[in-house]
């Protein structure tokens, strides 16, 4: 997705195509997924992001709409073997996923086994759909963020993503700007984690995000810029 010029966002409704409506709680059920898909259709969100167990149901619910089904892989810890991650990636694509968000294998990054890390991510990308690599930026040093983003790009991913939303912190403008600087203008940067208001989302877009992962999509498009948050979601 091309970067949206910040001055093109005149209303929170303009953010809708960038929003990836997330249903990722471990206790999410079929009703939650169907509701999220109905909301995506109504508000024209760009995607619905679900756990592997709900990919087929989301794909059926979104059939005929413009919203994509995004599946998370090896989520939220990123501790599976490369073979397990590649197998899960193939399975979610077979079930109807059009994109994959996979957690960075942090152990390989920390051990500086960059060749193995690239092979791992390439194995996920071999499933044949665009892959976003979740970095969990709050747990990385600046240098690690730079290296991880560069490796993800080199391994054939389509985007990097800041956070799972299940760590101690989520997206920051500084991290989004850094990732955009590293990967350049043609590569994807998804801001995710703690984005709950229209102002939050706009700040991430201005920092360089071309996708926004959030469970508060309805609040964002139904809000207004410059308003105080009404609470967490």
N, C-alpha and C positions, 0 to 999 in steps of 0.2 A: 504494500500500500504506500502510495506517495505521501510525503509529509504534507499535512494540512497547514497552510499559512495561518498563523495565529489571528491575523486580522480578518480571516474568512469566518471565524467563529463569532457570530453576532448574537447568538442565542444558545442556551444549553441544548436545544434540539439539534443544533448543528453538530454536536458531539456524538449523536446516536450511532452513526456508522462506524465510529472508532471503538465503541464499547463492546467488550466481550463479557457478556452477562454470565457470572460465575455461579455454579451450583456445586460446591466442592466440599461441603461439610461431610464428615464421615457418616452422619445420621441422615443424609439426604435420601428421600424416597422418590418413588415414581410420581407422586403428586407434585413434589417440588420441581421435578424436571419438566413435567408437562406445563406447570404454571410458568416457569421461566421461558419455555419455548413460546407460549402464548404471548407473554410480555414482549419477547423479541420480535414476534410478528407485528404486534400492535405498534410498537415504538420504533421499529426498523433498526434494531441493534445489529451490529455487524456479525456477531457470533454468540453462541452459547457454549460455555466451557464446562465440561462435566467429567465425572469419574468414569473409568473404563466400563464399569457395570451398566452405565446408563447411556452409552453411545448409541446403541441401536434404537432405543426409545426416543432419544432426542432427534436422531436422523429421521425417524418416521414422523415425529411431530413437526419438524421443520421442512418436510418435503414440499417443494414448490415455492419456498420462500427464498429470499436472498441471504438469510442468515446462515452462517457456516456452523458446523459442529466441530468444536475443538475438544480433544481428549487429552487429559494429563497422563503421563507415563512415569512409572517409578516415583510416585507422588505420595507424600511430600518430602521424603527423606533422601531419595537418590542413592540408595545403598544396594540396589540390585546388581547382579552380574551383568556384563555386557550382553551375554546371550539372552538373559531374562528380559532385559530392556528392549532388545531388538525384537524378541518374540512378542512382547506386549504391544510394541508399536505396530507390528504386522496385524495383530488381532484387532486393535481398535480401528485400523483402516478398513479391514474386512467388514467390520460392523457398521461403517459409515462415517468415520471421522474424516474430515477434510483437512485438518491441521492437527499437529501434536505439540504439546508443551511438555518438555522433559526436563527433569531436575539435573543440573550439572553433577557429574560424579566428583564430589569434592575431594574424596580420598586421592584420586589420581592427580587432581590439581595440586593438593598439598604436598604430595610426594614428588611433584614435578615430572611425572611420567606423562609428558605431553603427547607422545606418540600414541600411547594407549588411550588417552583421553580422546584424541581425534578419531581413532578407530572406533571407539565406543559411540561417539556422536554420529559418525558416518554410518554405523550399523542401524541407528534409529532412523536416520534420514533415508536409508535404503528402502524404507517402507513406502516411499513414493509420494509423500505429501509434505508441505512446508513444515519445518520444525522450528519451534522457539525453545531456546535453552534458558532455563530458569537458574539464575546465578545465586539467588539468596544473598543479595548485596550487603545486607547488614552484618553478615558473618565473614566478609572478605575485606582484606586491606585494599587500599587504592591500587597497588601494584597487581594484586590478584584479580581485581575487577578488570583491569586493562588486559592482562594475559588471558583471562577466561573469555572475554568478549572477542579478542582476536582469534583465539583457538576455535571458538564456536563458528565464527565466520569462515575460517579456513577449512573446517570440517564439513561444510556443506549445509549448515543450518540457514534458515531464512531470517531469523530474528534472535535477539536476546531479550530476556524478561527479567525484571528486577527481583521479584519475590514470589514465594508460594502463597503468602498471606497467612501462614501458620508459624512464622518465626517471631522473634521478639520485636521486630520492626519491619516496615514495608518500604514502599517507594519514597525516594526523596528527589527533589529537583536536581540536587547536585549529582546524584548517581545517574539520573536520566541524561543530564547534560554530558557527563563523562562518557557514558556508553555511546551516545550519539557521536561524540568527538572521535572515539576509537573506531567505530564501524563505518562511519561516513554516511552520506545522505541517502544512499540507495538501499541500505540494509534496514531491517526492522528493529524497533525498540519498543517493547511493551512495558508500560508502567503498571505495576500491580501491587496491592497490599496497602490498605489504609486509605484508599481513595473513596470518599463517601459523599462529596458535594460537587456541585458544578464548578466552584472555584478550585477545588482540589484537582479536578480533571483538567481544567484550563491551564493551571500551572504546569502540569506534566506535559501538555501539548506544547506550551511555550518553551519548555526545557528541551524538547526534541522527541517526545513520544509520538508514535503513529498509531498505537493501540493502547487501550486502557482496559485492564482487567479489574472487575469490581462486581460485588454482589449488590451494590447500591445503584444500579443503572437507572431504575425508575426514579429514585430520588434525584439523581443528577439531571436527567432530562426534564423533570418536573420542577426543578428549582430555578434559581436566578442567580446571576453573578452579583457578587458583593454582599450576599446574605450570610448571616451567621449560621453555622451548622445546627440542625435540630436534634442531633443525637447520632449515635453510632449505629451501624447496621452490620 
